[in-house]
């Protein structure tokens, strides 16, 4: 999310009207629902998590214990169990 100067993007009459409600404050104007991006669409985070989870699952299949994986990937045991469970279902 970036900031834009209101005087550069709003017509003068609209800016005056907005100032009646918020004068000198920051406001957030949400996106139109058709323009919304899904989580992780603007960065590589989603793919990085997919890759990490695949490595966790591969380590699990290679015989590593869930406790070991939790320590290795700095995750809770519950998170490791959830990831392995999801990938077991996905790869069936």
Rosetta blueprint (number, residue, H / E / L):
1 X L
2 X L
3 X L
4 X L
5 X L
6 X H
7 X H
8 X H
9 X H
10 X L
11 X L
12 X H
13 X H
14 X H
15 X H
16 X H
17 X H
18 X H
19 X H
20 X H
21 X H
22 X L
23 X L
24 X L
25 X L
26 X L
27 X L
28 X L
29 X L
30 X L
31 X L
32 X L
33 X H
34 X H
35 X H
36 X L
37 X L
38 X L
39 X L
40 X L
41 X L
42 X L
43 X L
44 X L
45 X H
46 X H
47 X H
48 X H
49 X H
50 X H
51 X H
52 X H
53 X H
54 X H
55 X H
56 X H
57 X H
58 X H
59 X H
60 X H
61 X H
62 X L
63 X L
64 X L
65 X L
66 X H
67 X H
68 X H
69 X H
70 X H
71 X H
72 X H
73 X H
74 X L
75 X L
76 X L
77 X H
78 X H
79 X H
80 X H
81 X H
82 X H
83 X H
84 X H
85 X H
86 X H
87 X H
88 X H
89 X H
90 X H
91 X L
92 X L
